[in-house]
Amino acid sequence: MYCSNCGIQITEGASFCQACGARIGTLPSSYHPEIREVKLDLQLPDGSYPIYYWIEREGPINLLRGGDHAKVVKKWWEPSHFSHEYLRKLLLDEINKWLAEGWGLVETDLDDVWLTKHGSKETVGSTLAYVFHVPAGLSYKEWRIYYGARFHVRRSR
């Protein structure tokens, strides 16, 4: 059995779709939505991917208090013309191509479609402060590599 609103397969006898919440009507048994996985590749011409960097610093007083009191002190993108807004525009442009062809979007939260990898390391200054016993606090360089996005579209047949 399939939802007449979103096309997702649902449990037999259900009154509402667990995916979109629509009231369940009966569809012919021949109803089979076509669902495709779409990938947006963000690989740059040089083979790299856009990376978002930031530095978090936690001062010595915050360390004594405990808890999460780190402050972001610097943020940048490589290449520099990228931004979260630019990535979202690329994603929406790709989604709109599919919508213009009569497909429907399955995902409801576009923040969950990104294919990323996160990394972190202590900064050199933070390491030197530790080695020389200077109460400078901790600093970490963090990054997130954006490989692309993956989402699903559906069309009734």
N, C-alpha and C positions, 0 to 999 in steps of 0.2 A: 504494500500500500504506500502511496506517495502523497505528500502535502500538495494541495492544489495551488498554494501560494508560493512556496519556495522550491518545490520539487524534490525535497529530501525524503528518503525512505523513512517511514515511521512504523511504529509498532502496531500490529493488527488490533483493532478495537479502540485505539486511542481517540479521545474527543478533541484534543488539541495537539498541534505540532510542537515537539520538544525543541525544535530549532528556532522557529519564528513566532510561535504562540498562536498561529491562526487556527480557527475552528476547522475541524476536518470534515470535508465533504467526500463523497465517494467519487473516485476516478475510475475510468475503465481499466481493466487489468492489462490492457495493451499499452498503457501510459508508461513510458520509460524516458525520463529526462536524460539529455546528453550533458555530461559534466566533464569539463576540461580543466586541467591544471595549467596555469599560465605562469611563466617565469620571466621576471624582468632582470636582465643581466646588467650589472653596473661596471663591468670590466672596462677600463680605460684603454685607449689605443696602445699605450706602452706596456699593457699586461697587468698593471696594478689596479687597485680598487680604492675608492675614496675612504679616507680615514678621518675620524673625529677624535681629537686629542683634548685632554684637559688635565690640569694639575690640581690635586687636592692637597691642602696643607692643614695639619693639625698642630697647633701650638702646644708648648710644654704644659701650660695651665690646663688646657682642655684634656690632655693626656691624664693628668692627675684626677680630674673629675670623672673620667670614664665615660662610656657611651660614645655615640656617634656625633662628633662636633666638627668634623672636617669641613673646610671651606674651599670652594673652587676659586682658585686665584688666577687661572689663565685657561682660555679655550681657543682652539683653532682647528681648521680643516686643512687637509692636504688631498688634492689640490685646493687652493684657497677659494676658488669660485663656488665650491660646494657649500651647502648649508642644509639644515633639516627641512627648511621650506622648499629648497630646490629639489631635494630627494622626494618629498611628498608630491610636488608638481609632476615629476617624472612618473611616479606611480599613478597619479590621477589621470594623466594623459594616456597611459597604457590601458587603464580600466575603461576610460571613455571610448577608446577605439573598439573595445569589445561590446560595450553598451550600444554604440551606434550600429553595430551589426546585429542587434536583436538578442544579445545574450544578457543574462541577469547575473549580478554579483552574489556569490554565496556568503563570503565573509562579512561580518558586521563590525569588526574592530580592525581598522587598517594599521594600528600600531603593532598588531601581532603577525603581520605578514613579512616583516623584514628578515633577511638572512644575514646575520651578523656574527662576529666573534669579538669577545671582549678580552683585553689584556691589561696588565698592571705591573709596574715595577717601582721600587723605591728610587727616588732621585739621588744623584751623586752627592748633592749638598746634604741631604738627610743622612746618607751613609757616612760621610766625613764627620758630621756632627756627632754621630754615635761613636765612631772610632776615637775621636778626640774628647769625648765626654762633655760636649757642649750642649746645654739644654735648649736646643733649637726646635724641638718637635719633630714631626715626621712629615715628609712630602712624598707623594706618589704621582707618577706620570701614568695616566690611564688612557686607553684608546679603545675605539670600537671600529672595526673594519666592516664596511657595508658591501656585501657581495651582491646583493640584489633583493628581490622580493618574490614571494610565491603566493598566488591567490587562485581561487577557483571560480569558474563561470558555469552557468547552466542554461540550457535551452530545452523547451518541451518539444517532443517529436510526436 
